[in-house]
């Protein structure tokens, strides 16, 4: 039947549930949930024990949540293709005519949602019938975790596509049912559904169930709830009146009969945004109040020997075990002995394997006195990496690598060999991803200084998935969006707490110092300084955004923020040239003896005629789609739907217009075509 793959992924059976018993060994349990149940198989013998319920949840941690890749810098590369970090090759969404419609789109992938729905409904059916043996609170915990996974998977789809079908069960292979389920619901309704799913999760989850924070908690669920609500409230606010919001001018959903009478549940788009901001405030405050006194403090220093004192803030990420850090609400553990490893330590030792900080990020960080680089009592210099890191925001000081620093001093008798004991000058002329330095600015986040973890593909560095500090930041922004008053609620209390824990001291802890010194005309390299193509005039709002940027460095949230802030329109008229270190006419130029900057295929750095700053995307200028910078199209805020889905759901399986689906704004419904705007 042509429609059978509309929402069908692999619904994985539960025959081997008891074989996967621990959260640590998630990826080693490869037989559970891998099979498509025969059509005549009913779950009569499954989902009947606490152990089976745990096994269901365990596998979903692997399938749904973030993870470190085996051969790269792991999750720390997720901010690539933003103004924070870049790779050697920009994403096609930053080019003209490079991103095109297709019959397929791997992002339109409902496998996780379908699998979660199948497992969740099977568990709920047995639980409501009293047929799951074990401790009731523990069984409920695992059901709550599965609810959480559905919310997480849906939020991932929301960020890519906006309006979505809302599916709460694994659908049967019935054409009429599958086509009816394809109707896209307005994005705010999807966000409400995600929030309601998280509320269900919270009612099932057991407070402080896992002291090691390896399992989903009520706090993690509330934090995700605040993230989703802040995202949607921001989107409705910043895209108001456009085709990207329900009932906006040209909203493609209006062309479908099932949306013709749509009205916002709260009465208007403004009220709807208010609902989401209020939801974000309430959820974030619950987490913030619980953890604000338990956040660790940055000393501003990184250890360089076994006798140096540890930096607890640096160690949030630089560890194999995050269980002792209260502010980490959920993390993933790795173990070579169980076949679950990554390459993070190898990447930190060298050039980060395919990512690097940008000049934009480096210059957005404040100086030690809490003032921007252009207004500080300290002189900002970027003629060497050591100077860049001097008298800066303590977060930048510890996470920016500087030549000569010690990268490795623990377990030095280990035989592992992918280590670099002392940080070299950045190898920007080396274009090999595994050994080169993309921008010259390299990242230390997630490193442990441990030689024993430097086997290629054999690192055990932990991955932080959620941490409490985000709750304080979510509250600050959402409350300000509601009130436009920096003194409202707990904005100043939380903001000062974030600053203090970041390592600022004295008057630098006060955000008002930063706000008063901010000149928006000098913040133009920060994409977050814009909304809808216009430079912000609200310096408080801008500095709230700056604080998020500085605190959530390399945690995979920058694109989400830029997207919801609508912070790329300005690139339509004015392309951006991504830059790295201040190479030319500085001491750093003298680090290299083989610089070729003629723009030919032999070139290994960008020309000084373009900029004194190294431009990784503008080295070889022939056949270079990005030689004139990174540009933007409005359509690129969302993915195009795969055209095959229109035909699968059309009543004649041939005419796209007959499908209940509709394409995202400014994307055509013909194959291999770029965005229209």
SVG drawing of the C-alpha trace seen along z (x, -y; Angstrom):
<svg xmlns="http://www.w3.org/2000/svg" viewBox="-14 -53 73 67">
<polyline fill="none" stroke="black" stroke-width="0.4" points="0.0,0.0 1.5,-3.3 0.8,-5.1 2.3,-2.6 5.5,-4.6 3.8,-8.0 4.3,-7.6 5.7,-4.1 9.1,-3.5 10.2,-0.3 8.0,0.5 10.4,2.6 9.2,5.6 9.7,6.3 10.7,10.0 14.1,9.4 13.2,6.8 14.9,8.4 18.2,8.4 18.8,4.6 18.8,3.6 21.0,0.6 21.1,-2.9 24.8,-2.7 24.6,0.2 22.0,-1.3 23.9,-0.9 25.0,2.6 21.4,3.9 20.9,4.3 18.3,7.0 15.6,5.4 13.3,3.1 14.9,4.0 12.2,6.2 9.0,5.4 6.3,7.4 4.4,9.8 1.0,8.4 -0.7,11.1 1.5,10.6 -0.2,8.9 1.7,7.6 -0.1,10.1 3.2,11.4 5.1,8.1 5.2,5.0 4.2,7.0 7.2,6.5 9.1,3.5 12.2,4.8 10.5,4.8 9.2,1.3 12.8,0.2 14.1,1.9 11.6,0.0 12.8,-3.3 16.5,-2.3 16.5,-1.9 14.7,-5.2 17.6,-7.0 19.8,-5.7 17.3,-6.4 16.1,-9.8 18.5,-11.8 21.7,-13.6 24.9,-11.6 28.6,-12.0 29.7,-10.8 32.4,-8.1 34.9,-9.8 34.5,-13.5 34.2,-16.2 30.8,-14.8 27.9,-17.1 30.3,-20.0 30.1,-20.4 26.3,-21.0 26.8,-24.8 28.5,-24.6 26.8,-26.7 26.1,-29.5 27.9,-32.6 29.5,-30.8 31.3,-27.9 32.0,-26.9 33.3,-24.0 35.4,-24.1 32.3,-23.6 29.2,-25.8 25.8,-24.3 24.0,-24.8 21.3,-26.8 23.8,-29.7 24.1,-29.7 22.0,-30.9 20.2,-28.1 22.1,-25.3 19.4,-24.0 16.7,-22.5 13.4,-20.5 13.6,-16.8 11.4,-13.8 12.9,-12.8 14.1,-14.6 15.8,-12.5 14.7,-15.1 11.0,-14.2 11.6,-11.0 8.8,-9.7 10.6,-6.6 11.2,-7.8 7.7,-9.2 6.1,-6.1 8.3,-3.8 7.7,-5.9 3.9,-5.9 3.8,-2.2 5.8,-1.5 3.9,-4.2 0.5,-2.9 1.4,0.7 2.8,-0.3 -0.2,-2.4 -2.7,0.3 -1.0,2.8 -0.5,0.4 -4.1,-0.8 -5.2,2.8 -2.9,3.5 -0.8,6.0 2.7,4.7 4.4,6.3 6.9,4.5 7.1,1.3 4.4,-1.0 6.5,-4.2 9.3,-2.7 7.0,-1.5 5.5,-5.0 9.0,-6.5 9.7,-4.5 6.3,-5.4 7.1,-9.0 10.5,-8.7 8.7,-7.4 6.4,-10.4 9.4,-12.6 11.0,-10.9 7.9,-11.6 8.1,-15.3 11.8,-15.5 11.3,-13.8 8.4,-16.0 10.3,-19.2 13.1,-18.1 10.6,-17.9 8.9,-21.2 12.2,-23.0 12.7,-21.6 9.2,-21.8 6.9,-24.0 3.3,-22.8 3.1,-19.0 0.6,-16.2 -0.1,-15.3 0.2,-11.6 -0.4,-9.8 -0.4,-6.2 1.4,-3.8 -1.0,-3.9 -2.2,-0.8 -1.4,-0.1 -4.7,-1.6 -4.6,-4.2 -7.6,-6.2 -6.3,-6.4 -2.8,-7.3 -3.9,-10.0 -6.3,-11.6 -3.5,-11.6 -1.3,-13.6 -3.1,-16.8 -0.7,-19.4 -1.7,-21.1 -0.6,-24.8 2.8,-25.0 1.4,-26.5 -0.9,-23.5 2.0,-21.2 3.9,-23.1 0.9,-22.9 0.8,-19.1 4.5,-18.8 4.0,-20.8 1.0,-18.6 3.1,-15.5 5.7,-16.9 3.0,-17.5 2.0,-13.9 5.6,-12.9 5.9,-14.9 2.9,-13.3 4.4,-9.9 8.1,-10.6 9.3,-10.1 10.9,-13.1 14.7,-12.6 14.4,-9.0 18.0,-8.7 20.7,-10.3 23.2,-9.9 21.1,-11.9 21.4,-9.2 17.6,-9.0 15.0,-11.6 13.8,-13.5 10.9,-15.9 13.5,-18.7 14.7,-17.7 11.1,-17.6 10.4,-21.0 13.5,-22.4 12.6,-21.0 9.1,-22.4 10.5,-25.9 12.7,-25.5 9.8,-24.5 7.6,-27.3 10.3,-29.9 10.9,-28.7 7.3,-28.9 6.6,-32.2 9.6,-33.8 8.7,-32.4 5.1,-33.7 6.5,-37.1 9.3,-37.5 7.5,-36.0 4.2,-37.7 2.3,-38.6 4.4,-36.3 3.6,-33.0 5.6,-31.2 2.8,-31.6 -0.8,-30.4 -3.1,-33.0 -0.1,-35.1 -0.2,-36.7 0.3,-33.9 0.3,-31.1 0.1,-28.0 -2.1,-26.1 -5.0,-28.4 -5.3,-26.8 -6.5,-23.6 -10.2,-23.2 -9.4,-21.6 -7.7,-24.9 -10.2,-27.3 -11.8,-28.2 -8.7,-28.1 -8.5,-30.4 -5.9,-30.7 -7.0,-28.9 -6.1,-32.1 -7.9,-34.4 -4.9,-36.0 -1.3,-35.5 -0.3,-38.0 -2.2,-36.1 -0.8,-32.9 2.8,-34.2 1.9,-35.4 0.7,-31.9 4.0,-30.3 6.1,-32.9 4.1,-32.5 4.5,-28.7 8.3,-29.1 8.6,-31.4 6.7,-29.0 8.5,-25.9 11.9,-27.5 11.4,-29.0 10.6,-25.7 13.9,-24.4 15.9,-27.6 14.6,-27.8 15.7,-24.3 19.2,-24.6 20.2,-28.3 22.2,-27.6 23.8,-24.5 25.5,-25.8 29.2,-25.5 31.5,-28.5 34.1,-29.1 37.5,-29.9 38.6,-31.3 41.6,-29.0 42.3,-25.6 44.6,-23.1 47.9,-22.6 49.4,-19.9 48.3,-17.3 49.1,-19.7 46.9,-22.6 43.5,-23.0 40.5,-21.7 38.0,-24.1 34.5,-22.7 32.9,-24.7 35.3,-23.4 34.8,-19.9 31.0,-20.0 32.0,-18.9 35.6,-17.8 34.8,-14.4 33.7,-10.9 31.2,-11.0 28.8,-13.9 26.8,-12.3 28.5,-14.5 27.5,-17.8 24.0,-18.7 23.3,-21.2 23.6,-18.5 20.0,-17.2 20.6,-14.5 23.8,-13.2 25.0,-10.3 27.8,-7.9 30.4,-6.2 32.4,-3.1 34.9,-1.4 34.4,1.9 30.8,1.9 31.5,0.7 30.1,-2.7 32.8,-5.4 33.5,-8.6 36.4,-10.7 35.9,-13.9 39.3,-13.7 41.1,-13.2 39.3,-16.2 40.1,-18.4 43.8,-17.4 44.1,-18.5 42.1,-20.9 38.6,-19.9 38.0,-17.7 35.9,-19.9 34.9,-23.0 36.2,-26.2 35.2,-29.4 34.5,-32.4 35.7,-36.0 32.0,-36.9 31.9,-34.7 35.2,-35.8 34.4,-39.5 31.0,-39.1 32.4,-37.9 32.8,-40.6 36.0,-41.8 36.7,-41.0 35.0,-44.1 31.7,-43.1 32.0,-45.6 32.1,-45.0 35.6,-44.9 35.1,-48.4 34.1,-50.0 36.2,-48.3 38.9,-49.7 40.9,-46.8 42.5,-47.0 41.3,-44.2 43.9,-42.9 43.6,-40.0 47.1,-40.0 47.8,-36.8 45.7,-34.1 47.1,-34.7 46.1,-38.3 42.6,-37.4 42.1,-35.3 43.5,-37.9 41.2,-39.9 38.1,-38.3 34.9,-36.7 36.2,-33.8 34.1,-31.4 36.1,-32.3 39.4,-32.2 39.0,-28.5 37.4,-27.3 39.7,-29.0 42.9,-27.0 46.1,-29.0 49.4,-27.8 51.8,-26.5 49.1,-25.4 49.3,-21.8 46.7,-19.6 47.6,-16.4 49.0,-15.6 47.0,-12.8 48.0,-9.1 51.0,-10.0 52.3,-6.4 49.2,-5.2 50.0,-3.8 47.2,-5.7 48.8,-7.7 46.3,-10.3 47.4,-13.1 49.1,-16.4 50.8,-17.3 51.3,-20.9 49.0,-23.1 50.7,-24.1 50.1,-27.1 46.9,-26.5 47.5,-24.5 45.1,-26.5 47.0,-25.6 46.2,-21.9 42.9,-21.2 42.6,-17.7 39.6,-17.6 41.2,-15.3 44.4,-17.4 43.6,-20.9 42.3,-23.9 39.3,-25.4 39.5,-29.0 42.6,-29.1 40.3,-29.5 40.0,-26.1 37.8,-24.8 38.7,-23.1 35.2,-22.3 34.7,-18.7 38.5,-17.9 39.9,-16.0 43.7,-16.3 43.7,-12.5 46.0,-10.6 44.2,-7.3 41.2,-8.6 43.1,-9.5 42.7,-6.2 41.3,-7.0 37.6,-6.5 38.1,-5.3 37.3,-8.4 34.8,-8.1 34.1,-11.8 30.5,-12.3 27.8,-14.2 25.7,-16.8 22.2,-16.8 20.4,-19.2 21.7,-21.5 20.0,-23.8 21.7,-27.0 19.6,-27.0 16.5,-27.3 17.7,-30.6 18.5,-31.9 15.1,-30.7 13.3,-32.5 15.3,-35.8 14.3,-36.0 10.7,-34.8 10.0,-37.2 11.5,-40.1 9.5,-39.3 6.4,-39.5 7.2,-42.6 10.0,-44.5 11.2,-45.3 14.7,-44.2 13.6,-44.5 10.5,-42.3 10.2,-39.1 13.6,-37.3 15.3,-38.6 18.1,-40.4 18.5,-37.8 19.0,-35.0 21.1,-37.1 23.5,-38.0 23.6,-34.4 24.6,-33.3 27.3,-36.0 28.7,-35.1 28.9,-31.4 30.5,-32.2 33.4,-33.7 32.7,-37.4 33.6,-39.5 32.7,-42.8 30.7,-45.2 31.1,-43.0 28.4,-40.7 25.8,-43.5 24.2,-43.3 23.5,-47.0 27.2,-47.6 27.2,-45.8 23.9,-47.3 25.1,-50.9 28.3,-50.3 26.7,-48.6 26.7,-50.3 24.4,-48.4 26.2,-49.8 29.3,-47.9 27.5,-44.6 26.8,-43.9 28.8,-40.7 26.5,-39.0 23.6,-37.5 21.6,-37.6 21.7,-41.4 19.1,-41.3 15.5,-40.4 13.7,-40.4 16.6,-42.1 16.8,-45.0 19.4,-45.7 17.9,-45.6 17.5,-48.9 16.6,-47.2 20.0,-46.8 18.6,-44.8 17.1,-42.2 20.3,-42.1 22.4,-41.4 20.0,-38.7 20.8,-37.1 24.5,-37.7 24.4,-36.0 22.8,-32.9 25.4,-32.9 28.3,-33.1 26.9,-30.6 25.6,-27.9 28.8,-27.8 29.1,-24.7 26.0,-23.0 24.1,-22.7 21.5,-25.4 22.7,-28.3 20.8,-27.5 17.6,-27.0 18.1,-30.5 18.9,-32.2 16.0,-30.5 13.4,-31.6 14.8,-35.1 14.5,-35.4 18.2,-36.5 19.3,-35.9 17.1,-38.1 19.9,-40.8 22.1,-38.3 19.7,-38.5 21.0,-41.9 24.4,-41.7 26.2,-38.4 28.4,-37.5 32.1,-36.6 32.9,-34.1 36.2,-34.9 38.7,-33.3 42.0,-34.6 43.6,-37.9 46.1,-36.4 47.6,-39.2 49.9,-41.9 50.1,-40.3 52.6,-38.0 50.4,-35.1 51.4,-35.7 54.9,-34.9 53.9,-31.5 53.7,-30.2 56.3,-29.9 54.3,-28.5 51.3,-30.8 49.8,-30.9 46.9,-33.4 46.5,-33.8 43.0,-32.3 44.0,-29.5 43.7,-25.8 47.2,-25.9 46.0,-28.5 46.0,-27.5 44.8,-30.8 42.6,-33.6 44.0,-36.8 44.9,-39.8 43.2,-41.9 39.9,-40.4 40.5,-40.9 43.3,-40.8 41.2,-38.1 41.4,-34.5 38.4,-33.5 38.2,-29.7 35.5,-29.7 37.3,-32.1 40.7,-30.4 40.3,-28.8 38.1,-31.2 37.6,-29.2 34.4,-27.1 33.6,-28.4 29.9,-28.9 30.7,-30.9 33.4,-33.2 31.2,-36.2 30.1,-35.2 27.2,-33.5 23.7,-34.6 20.2,-33.8 16.7,-33.1 13.5,-33.4 12.4,-29.9 15.5,-28.5 14.2,-29.0 12.3,-25.7 12.9,-22.6 10.9,-21.8 8.7,-18.8 9.7,-15.9 7.6,-15.9 7.1,-12.2 4.9,-12.6 2.5,-14.8 2.0,-12.1 1.7,-9.3 -1.1,-11.2 -2.9,-12.6 -6.2,-10.9 -5.1,-10.0 -1.4,-9.5 -0.5,-11.7 -1.5,-15.3 0.3,-17.2 -2.6,-19.7 -4.9,-16.8 -2.7,-16.0 -3.8,-17.1 -0.2,-18.3 1.1,-21.8 4.6,-23.0 6.4,-25.3 6.6,-29.1 8.5,-30.0 9.4,-26.4 8.0,-25.2 6.3,-21.8 8.4,-20.8 11.5,-18.7 15.1,-20.1 14.1,-23.7 15.5,-26.3 13.6,-28.5 11.4,-31.2 12.3,-33.8"/>
</svg>
